[in-house]
């Protein structure tokens, strides 16, 4: 493979549909992905020398529109896995960071997020970014509000105010689950991203499919607006 992408981002769609198709409670799909899919993809990305991988796991729309019961189950699942996976992150030398409107998440979840980020901050093998309560418009509004006192804002100024400041823009964005849109995912950062859409539901998305996409990416000629 030629030079690997610096950053792969994945829209993790299809967890609930996967569970429904199997006649299981909807949260089963999220649980299966957290326990079986997440680290498989992270380890594969690390083996392919991809330094950054992002997973969009919860949008601002999800957080606002889904039932309180469903969100409570999801938040409990996150707390469980973020706490449990700290030792595994250390063992695999994985740095874990978070983007999104974290301040609107439950306080106990925010504390765990802060702890995980702090304990993994010096790890070097790969940086994993989890987008929680993330929406592209929300990110842009928050970035704009940091510059309201400036008369003129440059692209560099704006970029530095985004959640992803200091992170390379994604070379590849993958959406699982069959939809062919980005739904507001990284609108500023995705202008030159190569887009891949797959019908595979996220719990069934294997490391072999990730490798196939990265191989196809390496064969594309990227023009960057030229």
Z-matrix of the N, CA and C atoms (Angstrom, degrees):
N
C 1 1.456
C 2 1.512 1 109.48
N 3 1.355 2 116.92 1 139.32
C 4 1.453 3 121.38 2 174.62
C 5 1.518 4 109.22 3 -64.00
N 6 1.328 5 116.22 4 -171.85
C 7 1.461 6 120.91 5 179.90
C 8 1.529 7 110.10 6 -51.29
N 9 1.336 8 117.89 7 125.62
C 10 1.472 9 119.66 8 -176.27
C 11 1.521 10 111.31 9 -70.80
N 12 1.318 11 117.23 10 158.88
C 13 1.463 12 119.90 11 174.58
C 14 1.522 13 110.22 12 -62.13
N 15 1.313 14 115.77 13 149.87
C 16 1.459 15 120.07 14 177.36
C 17 1.528 16 112.45 15 -79.60
N 18 1.321 17 115.11 16 -27.88
C 19 1.471 18 118.57 17 -172.47
C 20 1.527 19 109.38 18 -150.61
N 21 1.320 20 115.72 19 123.21
C 22 1.466 21 122.74 20 173.89
C 23 1.523 22 107.80 21 -114.24
N 24 1.328 23 116.80 22 131.30
C 25 1.459 24 121.46 23 178.75
C 26 1.525 25 109.25 24 -120.76
N 27 1.326 26 115.97 25 138.98
C 28 1.463 27 121.29 26 -175.00
C 29 1.519 28 110.18 27 -125.71
N 30 1.335 29 116.34 28 127.29
C 31 1.463 30 122.60 29 170.69
C 32 1.522 31 106.27 30 -88.51
N 33 1.318 32 116.13 31 109.76
C 34 1.472 33 121.78 32 -170.04
C 35 1.526 34 110.17 33 -86.52
N 36 1.325 35 116.15 34 81.94
C 37 1.462 36 121.23 35 -174.04
C 38 1.529 37 110.22 36 -107.20
N 39 1.334 38 115.93 37 142.26
C 40 1.456 39 120.27 38 172.79
C 41 1.517 40 115.48 39 113.06
N 42 1.338 41 118.20 40 4.51
C 43 1.463 42 120.10 41 -179.14
C 44 1.531 43 112.32 42 -61.50
N 45 1.325 44 116.67 43 -46.16
C 46 1.471 45 119.65 44 -177.15
C 47 1.526 46 111.23 45 -70.07
N 48 1.336 47 116.78 46 -39.67
C 49 1.465 48 119.91 47 178.78
C 50 1.526 49 111.29 48 -64.37
N 51 1.316 50 116.49 49 -36.70
C 52 1.465 51 121.39 50 177.32
C 53 1.518 52 110.24 51 -60.98
N 54 1.318 53 116.42 52 -45.31
C 55 1.461 54 120.63 53 -179.64
C 56 1.527 55 111.21 54 -66.98
N 57 1.340 56 117.03 55 -43.66
C 58 1.467 57 120.46 56 -179.86
C 59 1.522 58 111.08 57 -60.37
N 60 1.328 59 116.37 58 -41.27
C 61 1.468 60 120.57 59 -178.26
C 62 1.522 61 111.92 60 -62.98
N 63 1.330 62 116.16 61 -24.45
C 64 1.452 63 120.66 62 -179.95
C 65 1.523 64 112.09 63 -99.13
N 66 1.352 65 115.74 64 4.52
C 67 1.457 66 119.51 65 179.95
C 68 1.513 67 113.80 66 69.87
N 69 1.334 68 116.55 67 28.96
C 70 1.459 69 122.24 68 -176.34
C 71 1.529 70 110.39 69 -110.44
N 72 1.327 71 118.42 70 160.39
C 73 1.468 72 120.58 71 173.87
C 74 1.526 73 110.75 72 -56.56
N 75 1.329 74 116.80 73 145.08
C 76 1.463 75 120.24 74 -172.99
C 77 1.521 76 113.41 75 -59.48
N 78 1.342 77 117.86 76 -33.31
C 79 1.460 78 119.13 77 -178.17
C 80 1.533 79 112.28 78 -70.02
N 81 1.348 80 117.17 79 -12.51
C 82 1.466 81 120.57 80 179.35
C 83 1.522 82 111.19 81 -61.50
N 84 1.337 83 116.84 82 -36.25
C 85 1.458 84 120.03 83 179.20
C 86 1.515 85 112.06 84 -63.34
N 87 1.332 86 116.41 85 -44.07
C 88 1.467 87 120.46 86 177.82
C 89 1.527 88 110.70 87 -63.43
N 90 1.325 89 115.82 88 -42.34
C 91 1.461 90 119.92 89 -179.36
C 92 1.526 91 111.13 90 -64.08
N 93 1.331 92 116.88 91 -43.94
C 94 1.462 93 120.64 92 179.83
C 95 1.535 94 110.50 93 -61.87
N 96 1.327 95 115.92 94 -43.77
C 97 1.466 96 119.40 95 -179.91
C 98 1.517 97 111.30 96 -62.45
N 99 1.339 98 116.22 97 -42.47
C 100 1.463 99 119.82 98 -179.98
C 101 1.526 100 111.69 99 -64.09
N 102 1.318 101 116.35 100 -36.90
C 103 1.467 102 120.20 101 -174.80
C 104 1.528 103 114.01 102 -86.43
N 105 1.344 104 117.11 103 -27.08
C 106 1.463 105 119.04 104 -171.01
C 107 1.532 106 114.88 105 -122.78
N 108 1.317 107 117.96 106 -31.68
C 109 1.460 108 120.29 107 -171.44
C 110 1.525 109 111.93 108 -94.25
N 111 1.317 110 115.92 109 -42.16
C 112 1.463 111 121.88 110 -172.54
C 113 1.527 112 112.42 111 -54.53
N 114 1.332 113 117.10 112 -59.24
C 115 1.463 114 119.37 113 -175.43
C 116 1.518 115 112.27 114 -70.81
N 117 1.327 116 117.83 115 -28.40
C 118 1.464 117 120.12 116 176.23
C 119 1.524 118 110.19 117 -60.92
N 120 1.333 119 116.52 118 -43.66
C 121 1.461 120 120.96 119 179.90
C 122 1.522 121 111.19 120 -71.56
N 123 1.328 122 116.76 121 -39.75
C 124 1.468 123 120.15 122 178.42
C 125 1.528 124 110.55 123 -61.99
N 126 1.316 125 116.50 124 -45.51
C 127 1.464 126 120.00 125 -179.44
C 128 1.527 127 111.41 126 -65.12
N 129 1.332 128 116.45 127 -38.19
C 130 1.466 129 119.72 128 177.88
C 131 1.524 130 110.73 129 -65.24
N 132 1.332 131 116.49 130 -43.87
C 133 1.466 132 120.09 131 178.82
C 134 1.524 133 110.71 132 -60.76
N 135 1.329 134 116.85 133 -41.36
C 136 1.462 135 120.31 134 178.95
C 137 1.527 136 110.85 135 -63.69
N 138 1.336 137 116.76 136 -40.95
C 139 1.473 138 120.00 137 178.78
C 140 1.522 139 111.56 138 -64.97
N 141 1.339 140 116.80 139 -29.03
C 142 1.461 141 120.50 140 178.83
C 143 1.532 142 111.64 141 -88.37
N 144 1.325 143 116.60 142 7.93
C 145 1.479 144 122.88 143 177.75
C 146 1.520 145 112.46 144 62.87
N 147 1.336 146 116.39 145 35.08
C 148 1.459 147 121.82 146 173.78
C 149 1.527 148 107.08 147 -90.11
N 150 1.328 149 119.48 148 116.13
C 151 1.468 150 119.49 149 -172.63
C 152 1.528 151 115.84 150 -77.21
N 153 1.348 152 117.21 151 -22.53
C 154 1.470 153 120.12 152 -178.68
C 155 1.523 154 110.19 153 -133.01
N 156 1.339 155 115.73 154 135.98
C 157 1.464 156 120.73 155 171.92
C 158 1.526 157 107.79 156 -138.85
N 159 1.335 158 115.66 157 131.10
C 160 1.459 159 122.20 158 -178.44
C 161 1.519 160 109.91 159 -114.87
N 162 1.328 161 115.92 160 139.13
C 163 1.459 162 122.43 161 175.01
C 164 1.533 163 108.21 162 -120.75
N 165 1.347 164 116.34 163 123.00
C 166 1.465 165 119.54 164 174.32
C 167 1.521 166 107.02 165 -90.61
N 168 1.309 167 115.77 166 106.56
C 169 1.462 168 120.00 167 -172.67
C 170 1.524 169 113.46 168 -107.55
N 171 1.340 170 117.42 169 -19.27
C 172 1.466 171 119.35 170 -179.91
C 173 1.519 172 108.94 171 -153.21
N 174 1.333 173 116.86 172 120.44
C 175 1.461 174 121.05 173 179.29
C 176 1.523 175 110.37 174 -91.70
N 177 1.326 176 116.35 175 164.04
C 178 1.465 177 120.27 176 175.29
C 179 1.527 178 109.93 177 -62.15
N 180 1.336 179 116.61 178 -34.83
C 181 1.468 180 120.13 179 178.77
C 182 1.529 181 110.91 180 -66.44
N 183 1.347 182 116.90 181 -41.00
C 184 1.467 183 120.35 182 175.93
C 185 1.520 184 110.40 183 -57.13
N 186 1.326 185 115.01 184 -48.05
C 187 1.460 186 120.20 185 -174.06
C 188 1.531 187 111.44 186 -64.04
N 189 1.341 188 116.59 187 -34.10
C 190 1.463 189 120.30 188 -175.86
C 191 1.523 190 113.25 189 -87.51
N 192 1.344 191 116.88 190 -30.08
C 193 1.459 192 119.08 191 -169.84
C 194 1.522 193 114.48 192 -102.04
N 195 1.302 194 118.26 193 -20.98
C 196 1.461 195 119.08 194 -179.40
C 197 1.526 196 110.66 195 -81.21
N 198 1.314 197 115.98 196 159.72
C 199 1.465 198 120.83 197 -174.50
C 200 1.527 199 111.20 198 -64.75
N 201 1.332 200 115.89 199 154.49
C 202 1.460 201 120.33 200 177.74
C 203 1.523 202 111.14 201 -58.81
N 204 1.338 203 116.16 202 -37.55
C 205 1.469 204 120.20 203 -179.95
C 206 1.523 205 110.72 204 -63.11
N 207 1.340 206 116.42 205 -46.37
C 208 1.463 207 119.71 206 -178.89
C 209 1.516 208 110.84 207 -63.59
N 210 1.344 209 116.87 208 -42.48
C 211 1.461 210 119.73 209 -179.50
C 212 1.528 211 110.83 210 -66.82
N 213 1.326 212 117.22 211 -37.54
C 214 1.463 213 119.87 212 178.13
C 215 1.526 214 110.74 213 -61.52
N 216 1.341 215 116.25 214 -40.85
C 217 1.468 216 120.61 215 178.21
C 218 1.531 217 110.40 216 -64.80
N 219 1.332 218 116.85 217 -43.53
C 220 1.462 219 120.60 218 -179.85
C 221 1.525 220 111.46 219 -64.49
N 222 1.327 221 116.16 220 -43.56
C 223 1.465 222 119.29 221 179.94
C 224 1.531 223 110.70 222 -64.55
N 225 1.327 224 117.14 223 -39.12
C 226 1.458 225 120.11 224 177.93
C 227 1.525 226 110.67 225 -64.21
N 228 1.332 227 116.51 226 -39.76
C 229 1.461 228 120.95 227 177.85
C 230 1.527 229 110.55 228 -63.27
N 231 1.333 230 116.65 229 -42.69
C 232 1.461 231 120.42 230 178.29
C 233 1.522 232 111.24 231 -61.94
N 234 1.331 233 116.69 232 -46.39
C 235 1.464 234 120.00 233 -179.80
C 236 1.520 235 111.02 234 -59.51
N 237 1.313 236 116.26 235 -42.73
C 238 1.459 237 120.98 236 179.63
C 239 1.518 238 111.26 237 -60.98
N 240 1.329 239 116.76 238 -50.18
C 241 1.461 240 119.76 239 -174.10
C 242 1.519 241 112.48 240 -75.66
N 243 1.328 242 118.53 241 -37.31
C 244 1.462 243 118.91 242 177.91
C 245 1.525 244 110.26 243 -62.78
N 246 1.330 245 116.38 244 -40.21
C 247 1.471 246 119.75 245 179.02
C 248 1.523 247 110.95 246 -68.58
N 249 1.338 248 115.98 247 -44.84
C 250 1.464 249 121.35 248 -175.81
C 251 1.521 250 112.49 249 -69.46
N 252 1.326 251 116.47 250 -32.01
C 253 1.459 252 119.44 251 -171.25
C 254 1.527 253 114.32 252 -87.42
N 255 1.339 254 117.91 253 -1.76
C 256 1.460 255 119.91 254 -177.88
C 257 1.525 256 110.78 255 -57.42
N 258 1.328 257 117.11 256 -46.73
C 259 1.466 258 119.80 257 -178.42
C 260 1.526 259 111.48 258 -64.99
N 261 1.331 260 116.16 259 -35.26
C 262 1.468 261 119.91 260 178.99
C 263 1.528 262 110.46 261 -68.73
N 264 1.331 263 116.53 262 -36.95
C 265 1.462 264 120.42 263 176.47
C 266 1.526 265 110.10 264 -61.62
N 267 1.318 266 116.04 265 -42.92
C 268 1.459 267 119.91 266 179.25
C 269 1.526 268 110.80 267 -65.01
N 270 1.319 269 115.69 268 -43.47
C 271 1.468 270 120.78 269 -179.26
C 272 1.525 271 111.23 270 -61.07
N 273 1.340 272 116.77 271 -39.52
C 274 1.466 273 121.64 272 -177.95
C 275 1.526 274 112.49 273 -90.70
N 276 1.329 275 117.19 274 0.39
C 277 1.475 276 122.07 275 179.26
C 278 1.531 277 111.33 276 61.54
N 279 1.350 278 116.28 277 40.36
C 280 1.463 279 122.62 278 -177.29
C 281 1.526 280 109.93 279 -99.78
N 282 1.315 281 115.89 280 129.56
C 283 1.465 282 121.67 281 172.54
C 284 1.524 283 108.67 282 -92.55
N 285 1.330 284 116.84 283 128.41
C 286 1.466 285 121.13 284 -178.11
C 287 1.521 286 109.44 285 -115.50
N 288 1.333 287 116.38 286 125.05
C 289 1.454 288 121.36 287 176.13
C 290 1.525 289 109.05 288 -129.41
N 291 1.330 290 115.60 289 166.90
C 292 1.458 291 121.18 290 -175.08
C 293 1.521 292 109.75 291 -130.74
N 294 1.338 293 115.61 292 143.46
C 295 1.459 294 121.45 293 172.41
C 296 1.526 295 108.13 294 -127.18
N 297 1.324 296 115.54 295 162.29
C 298 1.452 297 120.94 296 -178.55
C 299 1.519 298 110.24 297 119.03
N 300 1.316 299 115.61 298 -177.22
C 301 1.461 300 121.03 299 -179.95
C 302 1.527 301 108.56 300 -84.84
N 303 1.318 302 114.34 301 74.33
C 304 1.468 303 121.58 302 -173.78
C 305 1.531 304 111.15 303 -65.29
N 306 1.331 305 116.74 304 -29.63
C 307 1.459 306 120.16 305 -177.17
C 308 1.524 307 112.81 306 -62.37
N 309 1.323 308 117.66 307 -21.64
C 310 1.463 309 120.43 308 -179.36
C 311 1.526 310 113.13 309 -90.21
N 312 1.320 311 117.49 310 -0.65
C 313 1.463 312 120.81 311 177.87
C 314 1.530 313 109.78 312 -81.37
N 315 1.333 314 117.25 313 160.73
C 316 1.471 315 119.98 314 178.27
C 317 1.526 316 111.92 315 -55.69
N 318 1.323 317 115.70 316 145.10
C 319 1.451 318 121.49 317 -174.47
C 320 1.527 319 112.71 318 -58.76
N 321 1.342 320 117.47 319 -42.02
C 322 1.462 321 119.36 320 -178.49
C 323 1.520 322 111.92 321 -66.43
N 324 1.340 323 116.81 322 -32.86
C 325 1.463 324 120.47 323 176.22
C 326 1.524 325 110.46 324 -70.47
N 327 1.322 326 117.11 325 -39.48
C 328 1.471 327 120.49 326 178.39
C 329 1.529 328 111.23 327 -61.59
N 330 1.312 329 116.56 328 -38.62
C 331 1.467 330 120.12 329 179.05
C 332 1.520 331 111.07 330 -63.00
N 333 1.322 332 116.52 331 -41.56
C 334 1.466 333 120.34 332 178.76
C 335 1.526 334 110.20 333 -66.35
N 336 1.336 335 117.16 334 -41.31
C 337 1.460 336 121.21 335 177.90
C 338 1.527 337 110.55 336 -58.33
N 339 1.331 338 116.89 337 -46.83
C 340 1.462 339 121.59 338 178.90
C 341 1.521 340 110.81 339 -59.79
N 342 1.329 341 116.88 340 -42.03
C 343 1.469 342 121.64 341 -179.25
C 344 1.528 343 110.67 342 -64.73
N 345 1.335 344 116.92 343 -45.66
C 346 1.455 345 120.69 344 -178.65
C 347 1.531 346 110.75 345 -64.29
N 348 1.321 347 116.78 346 -43.54
C 349 1.469 348 119.79 347 178.47
C 350 1.525 349 111.22 348 -61.43
N 351 1.310 350 116.43 349 -42.88
C 352 1.462 351 120.68 350 -178.34
C 353 1.528 352 110.81 351 -65.31
N 354 1.328 353 117.02 352 -44.45
C 355 1.460 354 120.29 353 -175.08
C 356 1.522 355 113.27 354 -74.12
N 357 1.330 356 117.38 355 -19.92
C 358 1.473 357 119.39 356 -178.46
C 359 1.528 358 112.83 357 -107.85
N 360 1.316 359 117.78 358 3.92
C 361 1.468 360 120.98 359 -169.24
C 362 1.526 361 114.46 360 -63.24
N 363 1.331 362 117.54 361 -25.05
C 364 1.464 363 120.02 362 -177.92
C 365 1.526 364 113.29 363 -97.35
N 366 1.322 365 117.42 364 3.34
C 367 1.467 366 120.35 365 179.40
C 368 1.524 367 110.66 366 -72.95
N 369 1.329 368 116.48 367 148.94
C 370 1.468 369 120.26 368 -166.42
C 371 1.528 370 115.48 369 -122.65
N 372 1.319 371 118.80 370 -17.29
C 373 1.465 372 119.32 371 -170.77
C 374 1.522 373 111.98 372 -62.96
N 375 1.324 374 117.24 373 -44.20
C 376 1.457 375 122.38 374 -178.67
C 377 1.525 376 107.67 375 -162.63
N 378 1.311 377 116.07 376 148.07
C 379 1.468 378 121.24 377 174.30
C 380 1.516 379 108.98 378 -103.43
N 381 1.328 380 115.77 379 121.69
C 382 1.460 381 122.49 380 177.51
C 383 1.523 382 108.23 381 -104.32
N 384 1.327 383 116.07 382 126.92
C 385 1.458 384 121.89 383 -179.13
C 386 1.520 385 108.29 384 -113.13
N 387 1.316 386 116.88 385 123.33
C 388 1.456 387 121.53 386 176.10
C 389 1.524 388 109.18 387 -104.86
N 390 1.327 389 115.96 388 122.94
C 391 1.467 390 121.52 389 178.07
C 392 1.526 391 107.81 390 -92.19
N 393 1.330 392 115.63 391 109.10
C 394 1.462 393 122.58 392 -177.99
C 395 1.526 394 109.16 393 -118.81
N 396 1.317 395 115.97 394 133.50
C 397 1.459 396 120.22 395 -175.21
C 398 1.527 397 109.00 396 49.59
N 399 1.325 398 114.96 397 45.53
C 400 1.467 399 121.76 398 -177.49
C 401 1.521 400 110.60 399 -104.24
N 402 1.326 401 115.14 400 135.76
C 403 1.456 402 123.02 401 170.56
C 404 1.511 403 108.38 402 -144.08
N 405 1.325 404 117.39 403 138.60
C 406 1.454 405 120.34 404 -176.63
C 407 1.516 406 113.56 405 -61.30
N 408 1.328 407 117.20 406 -43.62
C 409 1.459 408 119.88 407 178.98
C 410 1.528 409 111.05 408 -65.78
N 411 1.320 410 115.48 409 -40.34
C 412 1.462 411 119.70 410 177.94
C 413 1.523 412 110.66 411 -60.69
N 414 1.324 413 116.94 412 -43.38
C 415 1.464 414 120.70 413 178.80
C 416 1.525 415 111.02 414 -61.44
N 417 1.325 416 116.30 415 -44.21
C 418 1.464 417 120.51 416 -178.88
C 419 1.527 418 111.00 417 -64.51
N 420 1.333 419 117.12 418 -43.02
C 421 1.465 420 120.23 419 178.67
C 422 1.526 421 110.72 420 -61.41
N 423 1.332 422 116.20 421 -44.00
C 424 1.465 423 119.15 422 178.85
C 425 1.528 424 110.96 423 -63.32
N 426 1.336 425 116.99 424 -38.54
C 427 1.462 426 120.43 425 178.52
C 428 1.528 427 111.12 426 -66.22
N 429 1.327 428 116.99 427 -43.04
C 430 1.470 429 121.15 428 179.07
C 431 1.522 430 110.15 429 -60.63
N 432 1.312 431 116.74 430 -41.70
C 433 1.465 432 120.50 431 -177.12
C 434 1.520 433 113.25 432 -66.41
N 435 1.327 434 118.19 433 -18.17
C 436 1.466 435 119.69 434 175.81
C 437 1.520 436 112.09 435 -79.41
N 438 1.345 437 116.96 436 -12.02
C 439 1.462 438 120.93 437 -176.32
C 440 1.531 439 112.91 438 -119.59
N 441 1.304 440 117.68 439 20.10
C 442 1.469 441 119.93 440 -175.32
C 443 1.526 442 112.44 441 -65.17
N 444 1.327 443 118.10 442 -22.42
C 445 1.470 444 120.20 443 -178.11
C 446 1.521 445 113.02 444 -88.32
N 447 1.331 446 117.88 445 -7.58
C 448 1.463 447 120.29 446 -178.26
C 449 1.523 448 110.76 447 -90.35
N 450 1.332 449 116.36 448 140.33
C 451 1.465 450 120.63 449 179.05
C 452 1.519 451 111.22 450 -72.70
N 453 1.335 452 116.55 451 -38.55
C 454 1.454 453 120.52 452 -177.59
C 455 1.524 454 108.87 453 -136.23
N 456 1.316 455 116.24 454 130.58
C 457 1.460 456 121.78 455 -178.69
C 458 1.525 457 108.72 456 -115.10
N 459 1.316 458 116.84 457 129.33
C 460 1.456 459 121.48 458 177.85
C 461 1.532 460 109.95 459 -90.09
N 462 1.336 461 115.67 460 168.86
C 463 1.466 462 119.34 461 175.58
C 464 1.522 463 110.51 462 -59.60
N 465 1.338 464 116.16 463 -39.04
C 466 1.464 465 119.75 464 -180.00
C 467 1.525 466 110.88 465 -64.87
N 468 1.342 467 116.54 466 -40.25
C 469 1.468 468 119.92 467 176.80
C 470 1.525 469 110.30 468 -59.07
N 471 1.328 470 115.27 469 -48.16
C 472 1.460 471 119.86 470 -176.27
C 473 1.526 472 110.50 471 -65.51
N 474 1.326 473 115.93 472 -43.23
C 475 1.459 474 120.51 473 -179.77
C 476 1.520 475 111.03 474 -59.17
N 477 1.314 476 116.43 475 -37.85
C 478 1.468 477 120.19 476 -177.61
C 479 1.522 478 112.33 477 -71.35
N 480 1.342 479 117.27 478 -16.80
C 481 1.467 480 121.04 479 179.87
C 482 1.520 481 112.88 480 -92.72
N 483 1.323 482 117.14 481 -6.23
C 484 1.465 483 120.45 482 -179.14
C 485 1.526 484 110.82 483 -78.63
N 486 1.316 485 115.79 484 161.57
C 487 1.466 486 120.95 485 178.62
C 488 1.521 487 111.74 486 -59.80
N 489 1.331 488 116.33 487 -29.60
C 490 1.463 489 121.75 488 -174.40
C 491 1.525 490 113.26 489 -93.37
N 492 1.322 491 117.88 490 14.24
C 493 1.465 492 120.98 491 -178.21
C 494 1.527 493 110.60 492 -50.59
N 495 1.335 494 115.89 493 131.39
C 496 1.450 495 120.75 494 179.81
C 497 1.513 496 114.80 495 87.35
N 498 1.332 497 116.57 496 -3.10
C 499 1.466 498 122.07 497 179.80
C 500 1.523 499 109.30 498 -108.48
N 501 1.329 500 119.44 499 136.00
C 502 1.468 501 118.96 500 178.07
C 503 1.526 502 110.96 501 -63.46
N 504 1.332 503 115.73 502 146.30
C 505 1.461 504 119.72 503 176.18
C 506 1.527 505 109.69 504 -60.63
N 507 1.332 506 117.53 505 149.35
C 508 1.471 507 118.66 506 -178.07
C 509 1.528 508 112.03 507 -66.52
N 510 1.315 509 115.96 508 130.08
C 511 1.464 510 121.09 509 173.32
C 512 1.525 511 109.84 510 -74.85
N 513 1.321 512 115.82 511 -36.02
C 514 1.462 513 123.23 512 -176.75
C 515 1.520 514 109.13 513 -127.82
N 516 1.333 515 116.61 514 132.89
C 517 1.463 516 121.01 515 167.42
C 518 1.525 517 107.60 516 -119.94
N 519 1.317 518 115.27 517 125.71
C 520 1.468 519 122.54 518 179.77
C 521 1.520 520 108.05 519 -112.28
N 522 1.327 521 116.91 520 132.44
C 523 1.459 522 119.69 521 170.57
C 524 1.523 523 108.60 522 -117.31
N 525 1.314 524 115.78 523 122.14
C 526 1.458 525 120.67 524 175.05
C 527 1.529 526 109.26 525 -87.75
N 528 1.322 527 116.17 526 166.35
C 529 1.463 528 120.30 527 170.61
C 530 1.512 529 116.96 528 93.45
N 531 1.345 530 118.27 529 0.17
C 532 1.454 531 120.36 530 170.47
C 533 1.511 532 117.70 531 95.87
N 534 1.336 533 118.53 532 -13.24
C 535 1.468 534 119.70 533 177.93
C 536 1.523 535 110.01 534 -78.91
N 537 1.345 536 115.76 535 146.81
C 538 1.464 537 120.63 536 -177.33
C 539 1.525 538 110.00 537 -116.00
N 540 1.302 539 115.54 538 59.74
C 541 1.469 540 121.24 539 175.78
C 542 1.527 541 107.79 540 -155.71
N 543 1.331 542 115.70 541 164.01
C 544 1.461 543 120.54 542 -179.50
C 545 1.520 544 112.60 543 -94.80
N 546 1.321 545 117.48 544 -16.44
C 547 1.471 546 122.23 545 175.60
C 548 1.528 547 112.84 546 55.12
N 549 1.326 548 116.51 547 35.35
C 550 1.463 549 120.05 548 177.13
C 551 1.507 550 114.75 549 84.84
N 552 1.315 551 118.21 550 15.76
C 553 1.461 552 121.06 551 -178.73
C 554 1.525 553 110.66 552 -82.51
N 555 1.316 554 116.36 553 118.99
C 556 1.469 555 123.88 554 175.70
C 557 1.537 556 112.21 555 47.98
N 558 1.322 557 119.13 556 55.94
C 559 1.475 558 120.23 557 -174.71
C 560 1.521 559 113.80 558 -63.55
N 561 1.316 560 118.75 559 -36.22
C 562 1.464 561 122.30 560 178.85
C 563 1.529 562 110.38 561 -73.82
N 564 1.313 563 116.30 562 -40.85
C 565 1.458 564 121.84 563 -171.52
C 566 1.526 565 113.23 564 -82.72
N 567 1.325 566 118.09 565 -14.62
C 568 1.475 567 120.81 566 -170.38
C 569 1.521 568 113.95 567 -98.54
N 570 1.324 569 118.10 568 11.27
C 571 1.472 570 119.58 569 -172.38
C 572 1.533 571 112.76 570 -60.68
N 573 1.329 572 118.01 571 -30.83
C 574 1.465 573 120.57 572 178.82
C 575 1.535 574 112.19 573 -116.78
N 576 1.307 575 116.82 574 16.28
C 577 1.467 576 119.68 575 179.13
C 578 1.524 577 110.35 576 -71.82
N 579 1.324 578 116.04 577 145.01
C 580 1.460 579 121.36 578 170.30
C 581 1.526 580 107.40 579 -85.87
N 582 1.335 581 115.90 580 130.63
C 583 1.462 582 120.99 581 -172.98
C 584 1.526 583 111.01 582 -103.89
N 585 1.322 584 115.30 583 136.25
C 586 1.457 585 122.11 584 178.06
C 587 1.531 586 108.30 585 -132.03
N 588 1.328 587 116.42 586 127.89
C 589 1.453 588 122.01 587 179.18
C 590 1.527 589 108.94 588 -118.51
N 591 1.311 590 116.03 589 133.03
C 592 1.465 591 120.96 590 -178.84
C 593 1.522 592 109.88 591 -130.25
N 594 1.325 593 115.99 592 144.63
C 595 1.465 594 120.83 593 176.46
C 596 1.529 595 111.94 594 -75.32
N 597 1.309 596 117.40 595 -13.04
C 598 1.461 597 121.15 596 -178.96
C 599 1.525 598 110.31 597 -61.73
N 600 1.322 599 117.08 598 128.43
C 601 1.460 600 120.88 599 174.42
C 602 1.529 601 108.72 600 -71.68
N 603 1.323 602 116.68 601 147.80
C 604 1.465 603 118.65 602 -170.69
C 605 1.527 604 113.93 603 -55.70
N 606 1.338 605 120.66 604 -40.92
C 607 1.469 606 118.15 605 179.03
C 608 1.525 607 114.10 606 -61.40
N 609 1.346 608 117.32 607 -19.82
C 610 1.464 609 121.72 608 178.56
C 611 1.530 610 112.83 609 -99.84
N 612 1.325 611 117.36 610 4.26
C 613 1.461 612 120.78 611 -176.94
C 614 1.529 613 108.98 612 -80.45
N 615 1.311 614 116.05 613 112.34
C 616 1.464 615 121.93 614 -172.84
C 617 1.529 616 111.72 615 -97.21
N 618 1.314 617 115.15 616 163.62
C 619 1.453 618 119.57 617 178.03
C 620 1.521 619 111.90 618 -64.09
N 621 1.344 620 116.72 619 -26.70
C 622 1.468 621 120.08 620 177.84
C 623 1.528 622 110.90 621 -66.58
N 624 1.328 623 117.35 622 -34.95
C 625 1.460 624 119.61 623 178.07
C 626 1.528 625 110.56 624 -72.00
N 627 1.319 626 116.67 625 -36.45
C 628 1.465 627 120.04 626 173.97
C 629 1.521 628 110.25 627 -60.24
N 630 1.322 629 117.11 628 -45.57
C 631 1.455 630 120.64 629 -179.80
C 632 1.535 631 110.95 630 -62.17
N 633 1.322 632 117.05 631 -40.80
C 634 1.464 633 121.25 632 179.03
C 635 1.523 634 110.76 633 -61.26
N 636 1.318 635 117.13 634 -42.20
C 637 1.464 636 121.13 635 179.67
C 638 1.529 637 110.55 636 -66.26
N 639 1.316 638 116.91 637 -43.44
C 640 1.466 639 120.01 638 179.69
C 641 1.524 640 110.48 639 -63.87
N 642 1.333 641 117.22 640 -37.30
C 643 1.464 642 120.85 641 177.42
C 644 1.525 643 110.47 642 -65.00
N 645 1.341 644 117.42 643 -43.02
C 646 1.466 645 120.17 644 177.23
C 647 1.527 646 110.72 645 -63.76
N 648 1.314 647 116.80 646 -40.00
C 649 1.461 648 121.15 647 177.56
C 650 1.523 649 111.33 648 -56.25
N 651 1.330 650 115.91 649 -42.35
C 652 1.467 651 119.92 650 -176.80
C 653 1.521 652 112.40 651 -65.38
N 654 1.346 653 116.62 652 -18.69
C 655 1.469 654 120.14 653 179.92
C 656 1.528 655 112.60 654 -91.26
N 657 1.326 656 116.88 655 -9.69
C 658 1.465 657 120.30 656 -179.58
C 659 1.522 658 110.81 657 -82.26
N 660 1.321 659 115.01 658 146.74
C 661 1.463 660 120.28 659 174.56
C 662 1.521 661 107.86 660 -95.37
N 663 1.312 662 116.13 661 118.34
C 664 1.464 663 120.63 662 -178.49
C 665 1.529 664 108.95 663 -95.76
N 666 1.318 665 116.01 664 126.61
C 667 1.472 666 120.47 665 -173.47
C 668 1.534 667 113.06 666 -100.08
N 669 1.323 668 117.26 667 -21.35
C 670 1.467 669 121.21 668 179.55
C 671 1.526 670 112.16 669 51.36
N 672 1.322 671 115.68 670 44.05
C 673 1.467 672 120.73 671 175.81
C 674 1.509 673 115.07 672 83.66
N 675 1.339 674 118.14 673 1.53
C 676 1.466 675 120.16 674 -177.74
C 677 1.525 676 110.87 675 -79.06
